[in-house]
Each structure stands twice: as C-alpha cells, then as structure tokens.
C-alpha cells in the first residue's frame, strides 16, 4: 500500500509545547501524531514529517533569535522530503509578537502566500509532484498570560480577522483551508498555545480533512468537509 508523506511546517503550537512551560507533549498527544494514528488506523496510510520550530514566523525575522523566518530553508525542506503528498502550513501566531508592531491579519496572510509560492518553486527532482498545500489558521490569541505575555502584548487585537484573511489567500492560490478555531480555542493557560485535549480535537478534525484531500475525488462517498477549501491548482 502506498504511504503518503505529509510535511507539517509549523511553530510551537504544533511542536506541542505545554502552555506556560518548556515541556513538550509526546508525539501521540500532539495533533500531528493524532492525525497520523487515526488515518493509519482507518484511512490512507501516511507518514507525518514534523518540521515545527518554536518562534517561527511566516516570513519575518526574530530580532533576538536566528532562523525563525519561515521562508528561510523552506525550499530545501521540500526538496529533502520529496515526494510529498501534502504540505500543511500552520503559522502566523508569532507574527503578532510585539517586535512586529505593524503586523495584522493581512500581513500574516501575505506571509502565508509567500510560503506557498516558495513551496511551488522548490527544486524537487524531475517527475516528482508539486505537493498540494493545506493552510491552517491557528486559533485566535486570547489575553496572553504567563511568561509569554510580554512578547505577545497587543496580539489579541492585531490578529483579528486572521481566518478570513487566510481563507482569501488559500482560495486565491488554489490551496485547501481549515480554520482551527472551528474545533478548538487557544489554551486558557497562556492564551496562545494548545492543551493536550485541544491537540486531540484538532488532530481528529484534521484527519477527516486530510483523508478527503488524499482520496481521489471520483472515489469519495460525498462532498468535502466545508471547512476544507478547494483543490490545489498546482
């Protein structure tokens, strides 16, 4: 049976940081692990490749830590891990840190667009497919608390409208889209990350979305989930 390779390119929300700590959830409790386990149990076989870096932005530099610009090295990651059946992008929360005071939902969406374009021009081997892209809008930031509160001051206001902006970009570029806020809010502990139960909810919801993306349209029993938008035009 064919095994689909899925690259998840994301930040600490997906890395599985335990809110207001430096601990990490085990793979089976992070949403990529929940996704992989559920599909391998009852759907197309997949292998999840996690590329999740704490502090990663869409397309901006962190003035304090190097290597947090999501554009840097992305094309090479696609090349390294090809052939890929899907690339999942879940980034944007860190775009609203205090050091990017003019960033809003529109600018984060433009960063996502830059990442999609970078994926599509990656130097993959001849004959390998350009992978479709699933854009996930992270849950809304709500009243950041704990040790991360200072660097996320004002983020709750600046991230307003993020899902709508991401949906427009995904639609315009022919990508799939999912709004994580439809299944879970951000953690009550720190207002940004995800708790163990929230990872479980997100992973279970995404398993169905990804299954539909990987299943040929002519063999689907019904229409795609309304939260997953469009077929990739690559």
Buried (B, 14 or more C-beta within 10 A) or exposed (E): EEEBBBBBBBBBBBBBBBBBEEEBBEBEBBBBBBBBBBBBEEBBEBEBBBBBBBBBBBBBBBEEEEEBBBBBEBBEBBEEBBEBBBBBBBBBBBBBBEEBEEBBBBBBBBBBBBBBEBBBEBEBEEEEEBBBBBBBBBBBBBEBBBEBBEBBBEBBEBBEBBBEBBBBBBBEBBBBBBBBBEBBBBBEBBBBBBBBEBBBBBBBBBBBBBBBBBBEEEEEEEEBBEBBBBEBEB
